[in-house]
Amino acid sequence: MVDSINFGKAGLGYAEFISPNEIIGSNHYGQGFYYELFGRKPILLKGHTQAVKWLATLNDTIITAALDSTIRLWNKEGKQLLKIKPGAKIISLAASKIGGKIAAGSTKGEIYIYNSKGKEITVLNEHKSPVRYLDMTYDGGKLVSISTEKAIIWDLVTMKNVVLERISCSPYYQCQYNTVMFSFNQKYVIASSSDKVARIWNVDGTLISRLVGHTDEVNGAFFGPDDKVIYTFSKDGTARIWDISGREIAVLKGHKASVESAYMDHDLTRMFSASADGSFRIWKTPLGVFNWLQKKQYIQMKK
């Protein structure tokens, strides 16, 4: 074990690394937190009166969104810098690294766009059900959103949008998108869905490929940093590696239940996965395998 955080009765609702040594997240008491590995106790972000549903960062500022219909900005000392009141319960959040734009998705289907000072830029109203997931390009020029009924790519400069392929399983079971993310080069979008498929589009909405192979709902999907390799994880208990054409490269087996989350190490050589079976596993990425083989070959040559 490298380090641990104990929240006691408050519990842990959500957590993510924002740098190799920094974590943000939320507990079950409606508080966000900031934690630096090997440092002080977690800094609690106190102020929300209902559950914190999402967190994001804007340079050194932490953003929280909650069911109390507020968005709050904090510094890493736990001081509240700004409170924004959209007038709706917020369940998804995204922010750009350049330009300081903040996007917040509501339970009513609106997407509120703000600048870093909290001034409302616009409200996007195409969704008719809760906006469950958002992602924004690095420069804040484009946004992608999903709700139960559809996924949309937005151009935040021209304010035009493209509705992506709708999905349906049968008349008796409605499929939905689970997550959606831009590639690192901002040219592609990938979405995971409950119909066992992940899909990749160009940002103009042109479908590039379907990643078919999982035997149950795909919980999440993301690009590797080179945008040539894709990682997915599923309720079928596997994580999988693909190329952008949809060819399956590897199936990572070992979990006994749904893989609930996965992310890549900062040196890009390992992927971590966490499962509903209570296990946490570490896998070598293609770069990790290459480095391992190079090291092994070097050692054999030395002998």
C-alpha positions in Angstrom: 0.0 0.0 0.0 1.3 3.4 -1.0 -1.1 5.6 0.9 -4.7 5.5 2.2 -7.6 7.8 3.2 -10.1 7.0 5.9 -13.3 9.0 5.8 -15.0 7.1 8.6 -18.8 7.3 8.6 -18.7 9.9 5.8 -17.6 7.2 3.4 -16.2 7.7 -0.1 -18.6 8.5 -3.0 -16.2 9.3 -5.8 -12.5 9.9 -6.4 -10.1 10.6 -9.2 -6.4 11.6 -9.7 -5.8 15.0 -11.1 -2.0 14.6 -11.0 0.3 11.8 -9.9 0.1 13.0 -6.3 -3.3 14.7 -6.1 -6.8 13.3 -5.7 -10.2 15.0 -5.7 -13.5 13.4 -4.8 -16.6 13.4 -2.6 -18.0 11.7 0.4 -21.6 10.7 1.4 -22.1 13.9 3.5 -22.4 16.3 0.5 -18.7 17.4 0.7 -16.0 17.4 -1.8 -12.4 16.9 -0.9 -8.8 17.5 -2.0 -6.0 15.2 -1.0 -2.3 15.3 -1.6 -0.5 12.0 -1.2 1.8 11.7 1.7 0.6 15.1 2.9 -2.0 16.5 5.3 -5.4 15.1 6.0 -7.9 15.6 3.2 -9.1 19.1 2.8 -12.9 19.1 2.9 -14.9 21.4 0.6 -17.8 22.3 2.8 -20.8 24.2 1.7 -23.1 22.0 -0.4 -26.3 20.9 1.3 -27.0 17.9 -0.9 -24.9 15.2 -2.6 -21.9 16.3 -4.7 -22.4 14.5 -8.0 -19.4 15.6 -10.0 -16.0 17.4 -9.7 -13.6 19.0 -12.2 -10.6 21.2 -12.2 -9.8 24.5 -13.9 -6.0 25.0 -13.5 -5.5 25.1 -9.7 -9.3 25.6 -9.0 -11.5 22.7 -8.0 -15.1 22.8 -9.2 -18.0 20.9 -7.6 -21.5 20.4 -8.7 -24.3 19.1 -6.5 -28.0 18.3 -6.2 -28.5 21.5 -4.2 -28.6 23.3 -7.5 -25.2 25.0 -7.1 -21.8 24.9 -8.6 -18.9 26.0 -6.4 -15.3 26.9 -7.1 -12.6 26.2 -4.4 -8.9 26.7 -3.9 -6.8 23.8 -2.7 -7.0 25.1 0.9 -10.7 24.5 1.0 -11.8 28.1 0.6 -14.9 28.7 -1.5 -14.1 31.2 -4.2 -17.4 31.4 -6.1 -20.9 30.0 -6.0 -23.0 29.7 -9.1 -26.8 29.1 -9.0 -28.0 27.5 -12.3 -31.5 27.0 -10.9 -31.5 23.2 -11.5 -29.9 20.1 -9.9 -26.5 19.5 -11.5 -25.4 15.9 -12.2 -22.6 16.3 -14.7 -19.7 18.7 -15.2 -16.8 19.5 -17.6 -14.3 22.3 -17.9 -11.7 23.5 -20.5 -8.0 23.9 -19.7 -7.8 26.9 -22.0 -10.4 29.7 -22.0 -11.9 28.8 -18.6 -15.2 27.5 -19.8 -17.4 25.4 -17.4 -20.3 23.2 -18.6 -22.9 21.8 -16.2 -25.6 19.3 -17.1 -28.9 19.3 -15.2 -31.6 16.8 -14.3 -34.0 18.7 -16.5 -31.9 18.4 -19.7 -30.3 21.9 -19.8 -26.5 22.4 -20.2 -25.3 25.7 -18.6 -22.1 27.2 -20.0 -20.2 29.7 -17.8 -16.9 31.5 -17.9 -14.4 31.1 -15.0 -16.0 34.2 -13.2 -19.4 32.5 -13.1 -21.0 34.5 -15.8 -23.5 32.6 -17.9 -22.5 32.4 -21.5 -25.4 30.4 -22.8 -27.8 27.5 -22.1 -28.1 24.5 -24.4 -31.6 23.0 -24.5 -31.6 20.1 -27.0 -31.8 17.3 -24.4 -35.2 16.4 -22.9 -33.9 14.1 -20.1 -31.1 14.4 -17.5 -27.7 15.2 -19.0 -25.7 12.4 -17.4 -22.2 12.9 -18.8 -20.2 15.8 -20.4 -16.7 16.2 -21.9 -15.1 19.4 -23.3 -12.1 19.8 -25.6 -8.9 21.2 -24.1 -9.5 24.6 -25.7 -13.2 24.8 -24.8 -14.3 24.9 -28.5 -16.4 21.8 -28.5 -18.6 19.9 -26.0 -20.1 16.4 -26.1 -23.1 15.4 -24.0 -25.3 12.4 -23.4 -28.7 11.9 -21.9 -31.0 8.9 -22.0 -32.3 9.6 -25.4 -29.3 10.9 -27.4 -25.7 12.0 -27.6 -24.8 15.4 -29.1 -21.5 17.1 -30.2 -21.7 20.9 -29.8 -19.6 23.6 -31.4 -19.4 26.3 -28.8 -18.1 28.8 -31.3 -20.8 28.5 -34.0 -23.3 27.1 -31.5 -24.2 24.4 -34.0 -24.6 20.8 -33.0 -24.6 17.2 -34.4 -26.8 14.5 -32.9 -25.0 11.2 -32.9 -26.4 7.7 -33.8 -29.3 6.8 -31.6 -29.3 3.3 -30.1 -32.1 0.9 -29.1 -32.1 -2.7 -28.0 -35.7 -3.8 -28.3 -39.2 -2.5 -27.8 -39.0 -3.7 -24.2 -35.5 -2.5 -23.2 -34.2 1.0 -23.9 -30.4 1.2 -24.4 -28.5 4.3 -23.5 -25.0 5.8 -23.7 -23.1 5.5 -20.5 -20.0 7.7 -21.0 -18.6 9.9 -23.7 -15.1 11.4 -24.2 -13.0 13.3 -26.7 -9.7 11.9 -27.9 -6.5 13.7 -26.9 -6.1 15.3 -30.3 -9.7 16.5 -30.1 -10.6 14.9 -33.5 -12.6 11.9 -32.3 -15.4 11.1 -29.8 -15.9 7.7 -28.1 -19.0 6.6 -26.3 -19.7 3.5 -24.2 -23.3 2.1 -24.1 -25.6 -0.4 -22.6 -26.0 -2.3 -25.9 -22.6 -4.0 -25.4 -20.9 -1.7 -28.0 -18.6 1.3 -27.9 -18.6 3.7 -30.9 -16.1 6.1 -32.3 -17.0 9.2 -34.4 -15.2 12.1 -36.0 -16.2 15.4 -34.4 -18.4 16.1 -37.4 -20.6 13.2 -36.4 -19.3 10.6 -38.9 -19.3 7.1 -37.5 -15.8 5.6 -37.8 -16.2 2.2 -36.1 -18.1 0.1 -33.6 -16.1 -1.9 -31.0 -18.0 -5.2 -30.8 -17.0 -8.0 -28.5 -18.2 -7.3 -25.0 -21.0 -9.7 -23.8 -22.6 -7.2 -21.5 -23.0 -3.4 -21.0 -19.9 -1.3 -21.7 -19.4 0.9 -18.6 -16.7 3.1 -20.0 -14.3 3.8 -22.9 -11.3 6.1 -23.4 -8.5 6.7 -25.8 -4.8 6.1 -25.1 -2.6 9.2 -25.3 -1.6 8.4 -28.9 -5.3 8.2 -30.0 -4.5 4.9 -31.8 -5.4 2.6 -28.9 -8.8 2.4 -27.1 -9.6 0.9 -23.8 -13.0 -0.3 -22.7 -14.4 -1.9 -19.5 -17.7 -3.8 -19.1 -20.2 -5.5 -16.9 -19.0 -8.7 -18.5 -16.0 -8.6 -16.1 -13.4 -7.8 -18.7 -11.4 -4.8 -19.9 -10.4 -4.8 -23.6 -7.9 -3.0 -25.9 -8.8 -2.0 -29.4 -7.4 -0.1 -32.4 -9.3 2.8 -33.9 -10.7 0.6 -36.7 -12.5 -1.5 -34.2 -10.1 -4.5 -34.2 -9.8 -6.1 -30.8 -6.2 -6.3 -29.6 -6.5 -8.0 -26.2 -9.1 -9.1 -23.6 -8.0 -8.5 -20.0 -9.6 -11.3 -17.9 -9.5 -11.9 -14.2 -12.3 -10.0 -12.5 -15.3 -12.0 -11.4 -17.9 -9.2 -11.7 -18.5 -6.0 -13.5 -15.5 -3.7 -14.1 -16.8 -0.4 -12.7 -13.9 1.9 -13.5 -10.5 2.0 -15.2 -7.8 4.5 -15.8 -4.2 4.7 -17.1 -1.1 5.3 -15.1 0.7 8.6 -15.7 3.7 6.8 -17.3 1.3 5.2 -19.8 2.6 1.7 -19.1 -0.1 0.4 -16.9 -3.9 0.4 -16.7 -5.8 0.0 -13.4 -9.2 -1.5 -13.1 -11.6 -1.8 -10.2 -14.5 -4.3 -10.1 -17.7 -5.0 -8.2 -16.0 -8.2 -7.0 -13.9 -6.0 -4.7 -10.7 -6.5 -6.6 -8.3 -3.9 -8.1 -6.0 -5.1 -10.9 -3.0 -3.7 -12.7 -2.4 -4.5 -16.4 0.4 -3.6 -18.8 -0.6 -1.4 -21.7 1.0 -2.1 -25.2 3.7 0.4 -24.3 4.2 -1.3 -21.0 4.6 -4.7 -22.7 7.0 -3.2 -25.2 9.1 -1.6 -22.4 9.1 -4.9 -20.5 10.3 -6.9 -23.6 13.0 -4.3 -24.2 14.2 -4.5 -20.6 14.1 -8.3 -20.7 16.1 -8.5 -23.9 18.6 -6.1 -22.5 19.1 -8.2 -19.4 19.5 -11.3 -21.5 22.1 -9.6 -23.7 24.0 -8.5 -20.5 24.2 -12.2 -19.5 
